[in-house]
């Protein structure tokens, strides 16, 4: 076996990321708000769509582990790494993006939601603009008759990377907060743009609340 095969980045990088994610999350002083209602809905078999900003994935990816929730991972190499890490954590994955394989991946998620599964989507992913809700999550919620759960996250000590999503890496032993908004559905009478704005406002609320919790 060659050195190249031993240090195959396709295998090593996801393993390193998995261990880093697990270790940092275990070390955090985490405060969770709003989970009880969401968990009751999950146990009752309601189909939920967790809405998480692309740059805020670190905390919810670990907290929601081993619940067989489906995540949409892009078709890029980075998406492959993310899918590998999530599957190690007990997530299920569907590959696709807003640009390539979008219709096929959303159809796959739709079918799973209609059969009682739940999913998580980054409404501003995979390439932004940052903190701007795209229509895919709204379309999926409506067609699958699911409920959207806005998720906010923050940490007192963190590293924000200079990526398009300003990705947040909580530093070990910091205070952290994870906030789950009440599950909701967009009124059918609303135009798509208004629905996107509604979700965007709810995403701001939960992320502002997470920032407030770590500052108390």
C-alpha positions in Angstrom: 0.0 0.0 0.0 1.4 3.4 -1.0 1.8 6.4 1.2 -0.8 8.1 -1.0 -3.3 5.5 -0.2 -2.6 5.6 3.5 -3.1 9.3 3.6 -6.0 9.4 1.2 -7.6 12.8 2.0 -11.1 11.5 1.0 -10.9 9.2 4.1 -8.6 11.2 6.4 -10.2 14.6 6.3 -13.8 13.5 7.1 -12.4 11.4 10.0 -10.4 14.4 11.4 -13.5 16.7 11.0 -15.7 14.1 12.7 -13.4 13.8 15.7 -12.9 17.6 15.9 -16.6 18.2 15.8 -17.3 15.6 18.4 -14.6 16.7 20.7 -15.4 20.4 20.6 -19.1 19.8 21.1 -18.5 17.6 24.1 -16.4 20.3 25.7 -19.0 23.1 25.3 -21.2 24.5 28.0 -24.3 24.3 25.8 -27.6 25.9 26.6 -30.6 24.6 24.5 -33.9 26.5 24.2 -37.1 25.4 22.5 -36.1 21.7 22.0 -39.0 20.2 24.0 -41.7 21.1 21.6 -39.7 20.1 18.6 -38.7 16.8 20.1 -42.4 16.1 20.9 -43.2 16.7 17.3 -40.4 14.3 16.2 -41.6 11.6 18.5 -45.2 12.0 17.3 -44.0 11.3 13.7 -44.5 14.8 12.3 -42.3 15.7 9.3 -40.0 18.6 10.2 -37.6 20.6 8.0 -34.8 22.1 10.1 -33.6 25.4 8.7 -30.0 26.1 9.6 -27.7 28.7 8.1 -24.8 27.2 6.2 -22.2 28.8 8.5 -23.9 27.7 11.7 -23.9 24.0 11.2 -21.3 22.9 13.8 -23.6 22.8 16.8 -26.8 21.4 15.3 -24.9 18.8 13.3 -23.8 17.3 16.6 -27.0 17.9 18.7 -29.3 16.4 16.1 -27.1 13.3 15.6 -28.4 9.7 15.6 -32.0 10.8 14.9 -32.0 9.5 11.3 -32.7 13.0 10.0 -31.9 13.5 6.3 -29.5 16.2 5.3 -29.0 17.7 1.8 -25.3 17.7 0.9 -24.0 19.3 -2.3 -22.4 17.3 -5.1 -19.1 19.0 -4.7 -16.0 17.5 -3.0 -16.7 19.5 0.1 -20.2 18.1 0.0 -18.7 14.6 0.0 -16.7 15.4 3.1 -19.8 16.8 4.8 -21.9 13.8 3.9 -19.2 11.5 5.3 -19.1 13.3 8.6 -22.8 13.5 8.9 -23.2 9.8 8.2 -20.7 9.0 10.9 -22.9 11.0 13.3 -26.0 9.0 12.4 -27.5 11.3 9.9 -28.9 10.2 6.5 -27.9 12.1 3.4 -29.3 13.1 0.0 -26.8 14.5 -2.5 -27.8 17.5 -4.6 -27.6 21.3 -4.7 -29.4 24.4 -5.9 -27.4 24.3 -9.1 -26.8 20.6 -10.0 -29.2 17.8 -9.2 -31.6 20.2 -7.4 -34.9 18.8 -8.8 -33.8 15.2 -8.2 -32.6 15.8 -4.6 -35.6 17.8 -3.6 -37.9 15.1 -5.0 -36.0 12.5 -3.0 -36.4 14.6 0.2 -40.1 15.2 -0.6 -40.8 11.5 -0.8 -39.0 10.9 2.5 -40.9 13.7 4.2 -44.2 12.4 2.9 -43.4 9.1 4.6 -42.9 10.7 8.0 -39.1 11.4 7.9 -37.5 14.7 8.8 -34.8 16.7 7.1 -32.4 19.6 7.5 -31.6 22.2 4.9 -29.3 25.2 4.7 -31.6 27.8 3.1 -28.6 30.0 2.1 -26.5 27.1 0.8 -24.5 25.8 -0.9 -23.0 29.1 -2.2 -25.0 32.0 -0.7 -25.7 34.8 -0.6 -25.2 34.5 3.2 -28.3 34.6 5.4 -30.6 34.8 2.3 -33.4 32.3 2.2 -33.8 30.6 -1.2 -37.1 29.1 -2.4 -36.2 25.4 -2.2 -37.0 25.0 1.5 -40.3 26.8 1.1 -41.3 24.6 -1.9 -40.3 21.5 0.0 -42.3 22.4 3.1 -45.4 23.2 1.1 -45.4 20.2 -1.2 -44.6 17.7 1.7 -47.0 19.3 4.1 -44.2 19.5 6.6 -43.3 22.1 9.3 -40.2 24.3 9.3 -38.1 24.6 12.4 -35.8 27.7 12.4 -32.5 26.9 14.2 -30.1 29.5 15.6 -26.6 28.9 17.1 -23.8 31.0 18.6 -20.8 30.6 20.9 -18.9 33.0 23.2 -15.5 31.9 21.9 -15.4 31.1 18.2 -13.4 31.3 15.0 -15.3 32.7 12.0 -13.6 31.8 8.8 -13.3 34.1 5.8 -15.5 31.9 3.6 -18.7 33.0 1.9 -20.8 31.7 4.8 -18.5 33.2 7.6 -18.4 29.7 9.0 -18.5 29.5 12.8 -16.2 27.1 14.6 -16.9 27.2 18.4 -13.7 27.0 20.4 -13.4 24.3 23.1 -14.9 24.9 26.5 -16.8 28.0 25.4 -20.4 28.9 26.2 -22.7 28.0 23.4 -26.4 28.3 22.6 -28.7 26.4 20.3 -32.2 27.8 19.8 -35.1 26.0 18.1 -38.0 28.1 17.0 -41.6 26.8 17.1 -42.4 24.6 14.1 -44.5 26.5 11.6 -45.9 26.3 8.1 -46.1 29.2 5.6 -49.6 30.4 4.8 -50.6 29.1 1.4 -52.0 32.5 0.4 -48.6 34.2 0.7 -46.4 34.8 -2.3 -43.1 32.9 -2.5 -41.1 36.1 -1.8 -43.2 36.8 1.3 -42.7 33.3 2.6 -39.0 33.6 2.2 -39.1 36.9 4.1 -41.1 35.2 6.8 -38.6 32.4 7.3 -35.7 34.9 7.1 -37.2 36.9 10.0 -37.7 33.8 12.1 -34.1 32.8 11.4 -33.0 36.2 12.6 -35.0 35.8 15.7 -33.5 32.4 16.8 -29.9 33.5 15.9 -30.4 36.8 17.8 -31.7 34.8 20.8 -28.7 32.5 20.7 -26.4 35.5 20.8 -28.4 36.9 23.7 -28.1 33.7 25.7 -24.4 33.5 25.5 -24.0 37.1 26.6 -26.1 36.7 29.8 
